[in-house]
Every structure is written in C-alpha cells, then in structure tokens.
Amino acid sequence: MAELEGILQQHQDAIAKGDTERIASLGHAFHRKINPTADSPRLARLLGSIVTNLPNRFYAPIEGHITTTREEHPSLLEALRKHAGKKAKTLMESHILDGADHLIDELEQRGLWDSDDQKNAG
C-alpha cells in the first residue's frame, strides 16, 4: 500500500505540473502494481495487448483522461486500503471503460477508422 500511495502522490504531482511523460509513466506504474491483485489472466492478457499495441505515453495527453485519472486513482486506492474488494472491482472496471471511451474518441478524431467506403459515402 505504501508503494501505491507513493506512486499516486507522484502521479498527482505530475498532473499538477502538466508533465505528460511522467503522468503516463506513473499511471502505468500504478496499474502495474494493482492489476496482479485481480488474479485475472484474462485481464492481464487484455491489458498486455493494449500496452503492446499502443504506447503508454499516448494516454496522458488525451482530453479528459487526466481529469478522470486524477479522481479515480485515489478512490481506487481508498477502496483497496479498506479491503473493499467489490467496490475496488467496480471502480477499476469503470476506470478501464472510461479510459477506453476516451481512447476511442481520440482515435476517431484522428481518423483511425476512416475507410474509403465511409469517405465515398459522404
């Protein structure tokens, strides 16, 4: 817990300073400490695939992601501190889905899913 608290404090400081590289690095460190406690090989494979295919530093500058992370990481840590497993699971699921929503929005804005068919239809 002390290590997670230290990572969280450094992460919050990086957010306050707008240091996107440290935000990404510390956010990843926070999740790397928490994710193994889920004891879910499926989650580990899913997150491993995402990290492999999309650099971690990509998340920090995404509009809205920093704000939700700043609010959600402390709530998650508090649930873990209280041994509130169900609450921690619910918070983590929501956090991951929220991050996915921000990521999908960003990729859509960058035109990732534009196809020739969609361009010709417009």
C-alpha positions, -999 to +999 in steps of 0.1 A: +000+000+000+028+024+008+043+019-026+009+026-043+004+057-022+039+070-032+032+063-069-002+080-066+013+111-049+040+114-076+013+109-103-009+137-087+022+160-086+030+152-123-007+161-132-004+194-113+028+202-132+014+191-166+043+167-171+027+143-196+056+119-198+057+114-160+018+112-159+019+083-184+048+066-167+034+068-132-001+059-143+013+028-159+033+020-127+001+025-106-018-001-128+012-025-129+010-027-091-027-031-089-035-054-118-018-085-105-040-084-074-071-090-096-057-125-102-072-125-137-052-140-165-078-126-190-073-090-177-035-095-178-037-106-215-061-078-224-040-051-208-008-066-221-022-065-257-033-028-253+001-018-239+019-037-267-001-021-294-005+014-281+023+032-263+015+042-227+026+078-233-003+081-258-029+082-229-016+112-209-025+139-235-060+126-242-086+151-234-105+141-202-083+112-193-061+131-169-091+145-151-108+111-146-075+095-136-068+123-110-102+115-094-104+077-099-070+066-088-074+079-052-109+064-050-095+031-061-066+032-036-091+041-008-112+010-016-081-012-016-070+004+017-104-006+032-102-041+017-135-033-002-129-058-029-163-054-047-160-016-047-124-018-060-135-041-088-164-018-097-141+012-097-115-005-117-140-017-143-154+018-146-119+033-148-108+010-176-141+015-196-138+053-191-102+052-204-113+031-233-141+056-242-115+085-241-091+065-263-118+055-288-129+092-291-093+102-297-087+076-323-119+085-341-108+122-341-075+111-357-094+092-384-083+057-374-115+041-386-120+062-417-123+039-447-126+045-484-162+034-482-170+060-455-152+087-474-170+080-506-204+078-489-201+113-476 
